[in-house]
Amino acid sequence: MSGTRLSLAKGLNAGLRKAMDKDPKVVLMGEDVGKLGGVFRITEGLQKDFGDHRVIDTPLAESGIVGTAVGLALRGYRPVVEIQFDGFVYPAFDQIVSRVAKMHARSLGHLKMPMVIRIPCGGGIGAVEHHSESNEAYFAHTAGLRVVSCSNAADAYWMIQQAIETDDPVVFFEPKRRYHERGETEIDEGGSPDLGLYDARVAKEGSDLTLLCYGPMVKTCLRAAAAAEEEGRSLEVIDLRSLSPLDLPTITSSVKKTGRAVIVHEAQTFVSLGAEIAARVREECFYHLEAPVLRVGGYNIPYPPSRFEEEYLPTLDRVLDAVDRSFAH
């Protein structure tokens, strides 16, 4: 079928199903991913259709989940592990950084590590502590990992399949507050020729300023671009998709065209992915910039209680304020 309207969650589910149909070595592991279908129902129905030997309910032990997946990957399987919430990944941090990321280099290229670590990320769902974090910078900083983030149903469907087919380990961030938002998704037997897993996407073309964003902030930036258009400003929105490696040609091409850049993400701005992007933009686009590169993100504090999260998260008004400050130069 084609042109189907799916939620981002259903896009992921359909992509996982397609990958499992295609390759019997693809196995899913995680807390409650089997009978329950995951807390966000991303894996709903998959254990029923593929069996509990391929969709495996694990103990509440993230280090054990990832460690077991390392062994499976070394034996030729393609494990896809789910970290139930972003803040739960830290018990597995040593496995990811010391083993998953380094096994290929440690073996001088003889061993591959084809595994995907799915992490629902970000806030906006009114959750408690450790359920709303944006910890992508830890993994983007770690050499040996590929880090990506989808923002819509179509990308979710294709990107999860491409991540599973990748021989390198992929950390796959999913914006949990966008799980139930629907979009047109082309589902067919072929590939998606216009979607590269590590290519940024021009979500909206513009000429006056570039908004660089990913994951949950893509929708916010598209809304900001629509609001700015009413004031006669043309904003280009770049959905990064890949956080490591970065698609620098797409980023710098856009900024050289517009002369202004605002980087938007939920994570705190201190030592963030946005800081790296800002540095690279200044290095590559210095003589094209009409204003300083600005950043909009979370604050350098632990994620607040849910009743205060709207004060913490980047909002439409905060993005538009940064746009105004850029044009004030």
C-alpha positions as a Python dict, from the first residue, in 0.01 Angstrom:
ca = {
    (1, 'M'): (0, 0, 0),
    (2, 'S'): (108, 361, -41),
    (3, 'G'): (8, 704, 79),
    (4, 'T'): (-108, 566, 415),
    (5, 'R'): (-166, 805, 705),
    (6, 'L'): (20, 665, 1004),
    (7, 'S'): (120, 796, 1343),
    (8, 'L'): (493, 808, 1413),
    (9, 'A'): (445, 514, 1652),
    (10, 'K'): (268, 308, 1386),
    (11, 'G'): (536, 404, 1135),
    (12, 'L'): (800, 257, 1365),
    (13, 'N'): (590, -53, 1421),
    (14, 'A'): (544, -103, 1046),
    (15, 'G'): (915, -47, 985),
    (16, 'L'): (1012, -302, 1249),
    (17, 'R'): (765, -552, 1104),
    (18, 'K'): (907, -501, 754),
    (19, 'A'): (1264, -554, 881),
    (20, 'M'): (1165, -870, 1068),
    (21, 'D'): (985, -1007, 765),
    (22, 'K'): (1289, -942, 550),
    (23, 'D'): (1558, -1083, 780),
    (24, 'P'): (1505, -1366, 1032),
    (25, 'K'): (1819, -1253, 1215),
    (26, 'V'): (1642, -935, 1336),
    (27, 'V'): (1538, -978, 1700),
    (28, 'L'): (1374, -731, 1938),
    (29, 'M'): (1456, -708, 2308),
    (30, 'G'): (1344, -487, 2593),
    (31, 'E'): (1127, -440, 2897),
    (32, 'D'): (762, -520, 2817),
    (33, 'V'): (820, -514, 2439),
    (34, 'G'): (651, -854, 2391),
    (35, 'K'): (310, -924, 2543),
    (36, 'L'): (242, -558, 2627),
    (37, 'G'): (389, -424, 2303),
    (38, 'G'): (600, -168, 2489),
    (39, 'V'): (482, 117, 2712),
    (40, 'F'): (424, 327, 2400),
    (41, 'R'): (294, 25, 2200),
    (42, 'I'): (570, 56, 1940),
    (43, 'T'): (615, -322, 1924),
    (44, 'E'): (246, -409, 1958),
    (45, 'G'): (151, -735, 1785),
    (46, 'L'): (505, -830, 1690),
    (47, 'Q'): (556, -1103, 1949),
    (48, 'K'): (222, -1256, 1851),
    (49, 'D'): (328, -1270, 1485),
    (50, 'F'): (699, -1352, 1517),
    (51, 'G'): (715, -1548, 1843),
    (52, 'D'): (877, -1491, 2181),
    (53, 'H'): (1212, -1615, 2050),
    (54, 'R'): (1235, -1303, 1829),
    (55, 'V'): (1047, -1048, 2042),
    (56, 'I'): (1191, -1101, 2388),
    (57, 'D'): (1062, -958, 2716),
    (58, 'T'): (1369, -894, 2931),
    (59, 'P'): (1428, -830, 3300),
    (60, 'L'): (1451, -469, 3419),
    (61, 'A'): (1825, -456, 3359),
    (62, 'E'): (1945, -223, 3084),
    (63, 'S'): (2308, -330, 3115),
    (64, 'G'): (2202, -691, 3070),
    (65, 'I'): (1979, -606, 2774),
    (66, 'V'): (2255, -427, 2584),
    (67, 'G'): (2522, -677, 2691),
    (68, 'T'): (2312, -967, 2562),
    (69, 'A'): (2258, -778, 2236),
    (70, 'V'): (2636, -742, 2198),
    (71, 'G'): (2670, -1119, 2207),
    (72, 'L'): (2387, -1164, 1958),
    (73, 'A'): (2539, -909, 1719),
    (74, 'L'): (2875, -1086, 1734),
    (75, 'R'): (2698, -1412, 1644),
    (76, 'G'): (2543, -1263, 1331),
    (77, 'Y'): (2208, -1142, 1458),
    (78, 'R'): (2074, -787, 1423),
    (79, 'P'): (1931, -707, 1766),
    (80, 'V'): (1707, -405, 1820),
    (81, 'V'): (1690, -314, 2188),
    (82, 'E'): (1445, -75, 2346),
    (83, 'I'): (1540, 147, 2637),
    (84, 'Q'): (1199, 208, 2789),
    (85, 'F'): (1265, 575, 2875),
    (86, 'D'): (1559, 801, 2794),
    (87, 'G'): (1666, 838, 3156),
    (88, 'F'): (1688, 459, 3195),
    (89, 'V'): (1982, 429, 2955),
    (90, 'Y'): (2249, 512, 3213),
    (91, 'P'): (2281, 161, 3363),
    (92, 'A'): (2374, 50, 3009),
    (93, 'F'): (2612, 341, 2949),
    (94, 'D'): (2928, 138, 3013),
    (95, 'Q'): (2813, -136, 2774),
    (96, 'I'): (2732, 119, 2501),
    (97, 'V'): (3047, 330, 2534),
    (98, 'S'): (3303, 64, 2628),
    (99, 'R'): (3182, -226, 2414),
    (100, 'V'): (2917, -140, 2155),
    (101, 'A'): (3101, 167, 2028),
    (102, 'K'): (3451, 19, 2037),
    (103, 'M'): (3417, -345, 1929),
    (104, 'H'): (3471, -276, 1557),
    (105, 'A'): (3786, -67, 1616),
    (106, 'R'): (3913, -299, 1889),
    (107, 'S'): (3902, -593, 1649),
    (108, 'L'): (4078, -392, 1375),
    (109, 'G'): (3762, -409, 1166),
    (110, 'H'): (3717, -786, 1186),
    (111, 'L'): (3403, -776, 1403),
    (112, 'K'): (3085, -590, 1318),
    (113, 'M'): (2831, -461, 1565),
    (114, 'P'): (2499, -441, 1374),
    (115, 'M'): (2260, -337, 1649),
    (116, 'V'): (2007, -61, 1708),
    (117, 'I'): (1938, 97, 2046),
    (118, 'R'): (1595, 261, 2043),
    (119, 'I'): (1548, 544, 2294),
    (120, 'P'): (1221, 738, 2337),
    (121, 'C'): (1348, 1088, 2410),
    (122, 'G'): (1244, 1432, 2527),
    (123, 'G'): (968, 1584, 2735),
    (124, 'G'): (622, 1721, 2684),
    (125, 'I'): (428, 1423, 2819),
    (126, 'G'): (393, 1532, 3184),
    (127, 'A'): (611, 1248, 3313),
    (128, 'V'): (817, 1210, 3628),
    (129, 'E'): (1196, 1229, 3671),
    (130, 'H'): (1411, 1018, 3431),
    (131, 'H'): (1126, 1002, 3177),
    (132, 'S'): (1183, 1325, 2982),
    (133, 'E'): (1555, 1363, 2914),
    (134, 'S'): (1742, 1456, 2599),
    (135, 'N'): (2075, 1277, 2633),
    (136, 'E'): (2178, 1257, 2267),
    (137, 'A'): (2500, 1455, 2319),
    (138, 'Y'): (2653, 1173, 2526),
    (139, 'F'): (2624, 934, 2235),
    (140, 'A'): (2701, 1179, 1955),
    (141, 'H'): (3027, 1249, 2144),
    (142, 'T'): (3113, 878, 2146),
    (143, 'A'): (3319, 771, 1845),
    (144, 'G'): (3197, 445, 1693),
    (145, 'L'): (2825, 515, 1732),
    (146, 'R'): (2587, 648, 1471),
    (147, 'V'): (2313, 862, 1623),
    (148, 'V'): (1989, 952, 1446),
    (149, 'S'): (1652, 1103, 1535),
    (150, 'C'): (1326, 1082, 1339),
    (151, 'S'): (1063, 1355, 1347),
    (152, 'N'): (768, 1218, 1150),
    (153, 'A'): (596, 895, 1056),
    (154, 'A'): (749, 858, 709),
    (155, 'D'): (1104, 902, 836),
    (156, 'A'): (1033, 670, 1130),
    (157, 'Y'): (920, 394, 893),
    (158, 'W'): (1219, 414, 660),
    (159, 'M'): (1490, 518, 905),
    (160, 'I'): (1433, 228, 1146),
    (161, 'Q'): (1470, -18, 857),
    (162, 'Q'): (1788, 150, 735),
    (163, 'A'): (1929, 159, 1088),
    (164, 'I'): (1870, -215, 1125),
    (165, 'E'): (2046, -282, 794),
    (166, 'T'): (2351, -78, 901),
    (167, 'D'): (2654, -280, 1010),
    (168, 'D'): (2752, -14, 1265),
    (169, 'P'): (2570, 37, 1596),
    (170, 'V'): (2294, 298, 1572),
    (171, 'V'): (2141, 490, 1862),
    (172, 'F'): (1789, 571, 1741),
    (173, 'F'): (1613, 857, 1923),
    (174, 'E'): (1234, 874, 1898),
    (175, 'P'): (1047, 1192, 2006),
    (176, 'K'): (792, 1047, 2244),
    (177, 'R'): (564, 1351, 2242),
    (178, 'R'): (523, 1307, 1864),
    (179, 'Y'): (439, 935, 1876),
    (180, 'H'): (70, 987, 1804),
    (181, 'E'): (99, 1257, 1537),
    (182, 'R'): (0, 1135, 1192),
    (183, 'G'): (153, 1194, 852),
    (184, 'E'): (155, 1054, 499),
    (185, 'T'): (381, 750, 477),
    (186, 'E'): (470, 568, 156),
    (187, 'I'): (477, 196, 230),
    (188, 'D'): (566, -40, -53),
    (189, 'E'): (798, -320, -151),
    (190, 'G'): (1083, -98, -268),
    (191, 'G'): (1314, 138, -90),
    (192, 'S'): (1277, 510, -42),
    (193, 'P'): (1517, 667, -293),
    (194, 'D'): (1494, 1018, -149),
    (195, 'L'): (1569, 923, 212),
    (196, 'G'): (1925, 866, 325),
    (197, 'L'): (1958, 773, 692),
    (198, 'Y'): (2242, 1019, 740),
    (199, 'D'): (2110, 1298, 516),
    (200, 'A'): (1945, 1609, 656),
    (201, 'R'): (1609, 1709, 511),
    (202, 'V'): (1498, 2053, 402),
    (203, 'A'): (1161, 2047, 577),
    (204, 'K'): (1072, 2395, 452),
    (205, 'E'): (1261, 2614, 209),
    (206, 'G'): (1334, 2976, 294),
    (207, 'S'): (1574, 3259, 217),
    (208, 'D'): (1615, 3482, 524),
    (209, 'L'): (1721, 3257, 816),
    (210, 'T'): (1794, 2888, 880),
    (211, 'L'): (1637, 2696, 1167),
    (212, 'L'): (1844, 2383, 1244),
    (213, 'C'): (1654, 2126, 1448),
    (214, 'Y'): (1577, 1757, 1495),
    (215, 'G'): (1333, 1520, 1660),
    (216, 'P'): (1052, 1685, 1858),
    (217, 'M'): (1162, 2039, 1768),
    (218, 'V'): (1103, 2003, 1394),
    (219, 'K'): (730, 2061, 1434),
    (220, 'T'): (794, 2359, 1663),
    (221, 'C'): (1029, 2513, 1407),
    (222, 'L'): (783, 2458, 1124),
    (223, 'R'): (522, 2642, 1329),
    (224, 'A'): (773, 2921, 1389),
    (225, 'A'): (844, 2945, 1017),
    (226, 'A'): (471, 2971, 944),
    (227, 'A'): (430, 3247, 1205),
    (228, 'A'): (732, 3437, 1073),
    (229, 'E'): (597, 3416, 720),
    (230, 'E'): (301, 3627, 830),
    (231, 'E'): (553, 3900, 915),
    (232, 'G'): (723, 3876, 578),
    (233, 'R'): (1020, 3663, 689),
    (234, 'S'): (1117, 3349, 499),
    (235, 'L'): (1267, 3085, 731),
    (236, 'E'): (1429, 2763, 608),
    (237, 'V'): (1382, 2462, 837),
    (238, 'I'): (1646, 2187, 829),
    (239, 'D'): (1559, 1855, 995),
    (240, 'L'): (1904, 1714, 1076),
    (241, 'R'): (1788, 1350, 1105),
    (242, 'S'): (2147, 1240, 1170),
    (243, 'L'): (2322, 1377, 1479),
    (244, 'S'): (2640, 1178, 1425),
    (245, 'P'): (2760, 1203, 1159),
    (246, 'L'): (2624, 1549, 1077),
    (247, 'D'): (2523, 1630, 721),
    (248, 'L'): (2743, 1940, 709),
    (249, 'P'): (2701, 2008, 334),
    (250, 'T'): (2324, 2051, 375),
    (251, 'I'): (2366, 2260, 690),
    (252, 'T'): (2630, 2494, 552),
    (253, 'S'): (2462, 2528, 213),
    (254, 'S'): (2148, 2654, 382),
    (255, 'V'): (2328, 2895, 615),
    (256, 'K'): (2541, 3036, 334),
    (257, 'K'): (2218, 3105, 146),
    (258, 'T'): (2030, 3272, 433),
    (259, 'G'): (2318, 3429, 629),
    (260, 'R'): (2154, 3360, 965),
    (261, 'A'): (2116, 3048, 1180),
    (262, 'V'): (1922, 2951, 1491),
    (263, 'I'): (1974, 2603, 1637),
    (264, 'V'): (1684, 2452, 1833),
    (265, 'H'): (1679, 2140, 2054),
    (266, 'E'): (1524, 2026, 2380),
    (267, 'A'): (1854, 1936, 2546),
    (268, 'Q'): (2031, 2194, 2761),
    (269, 'T'): (2249, 2423, 2554),
    (270, 'F'): (2563, 2389, 2769),
    (271, 'V'): (2810, 2150, 2597),
    (272, 'S'): (2530, 2036, 2370),
    (273, 'L'): (2499, 1912, 2014),
    (274, 'G'): (2389, 2264, 1930),
    (275, 'A'): (2724, 2397, 2050),
    (276, 'E'): (2907, 2168, 1807),
    (277, 'I'): (2679, 2268, 1520),
    (278, 'A'): (2726, 2636, 1601),
    (279, 'A'): (3104, 2594, 1600),
    (280, 'R'): (3102, 2414, 1266),
    (281, 'V'): (2870, 2674, 1111),
    (282, 'R'): (3101, 2954, 1223),
    (283, 'E'): (3404, 2771, 1082),
    (284, 'E'): (3244, 2699, 746),
    (285, 'C'): (3016, 3002, 698),
    (286, 'F'): (3194, 3286, 879),
    (287, 'Y'): (3204, 3526, 585),
    (288, 'H'): (2841, 3455, 495),
    (289, 'L'): (2694, 3526, 839),
    (290, 'E'): (2491, 3842, 891),
    (291, 'A'): (2444, 3776, 1265),
    (292, 'P'): (2580, 3549, 1541),
    (293, 'V'): (2463, 3189, 1543),
    (294, 'L'): (2200, 3160, 1818),
    (295, 'R'): (2077, 2860, 2017),
    (296, 'V'): (1743, 2780, 2179),
    (297, 'G'): (1730, 2485, 2415),
    (298, 'G'): (1676, 2362, 2767),
    (299, 'Y'): (1843, 2519, 3066),
    (300, 'N'): (2150, 2385, 3249),
    (301, 'I'): (1949, 2223, 3528),
    (302, 'P'): (1805, 1877, 3590),
    (303, 'Y'): (1477, 1824, 3406),
    (304, 'P'): (1209, 1990, 3619),
    (305, 'P'): (885, 1846, 3762),
    (306, 'S'): (616, 1809, 3497),
    (307, 'R'): (420, 2114, 3612),
    (308, 'F'): (720, 2330, 3518),
    (309, 'E'): (830, 2159, 3198),
    (310, 'E'): (666, 2415, 2968),
    (311, 'E'): (894, 2676, 3128),
    (312, 'Y'): (1194, 2455, 3047),
    (313, 'L'): (1120, 2334, 2695),
    (314, 'P'): (1179, 2551, 2386),
    (315, 'T'): (846, 2698, 2280),
    (316, 'L'): (720, 2875, 1970),
    (317, 'D'): (767, 3211, 2145),
    (318, 'R'): (1126, 3133, 2244),
    (319, 'V'): (1215, 3032, 1889),
    (320, 'L'): (1053, 3346, 1745),
    (321, 'D'): (1236, 3559, 2003),
    (322, 'A'): (1567, 3415, 1881),
    (323, 'V'): (1464, 3489, 1522),
    (324, 'D'): (1392, 3850, 1620),
    (325, 'R'): (1729, 3879, 1793),
    (326, 'S'): (1905, 3748, 1484),
    (327, 'F'): (1733, 4001, 1259),
    (328, 'A'): (1815, 4280, 1507),
    (329, 'H'): (2185, 4252, 1412),
}
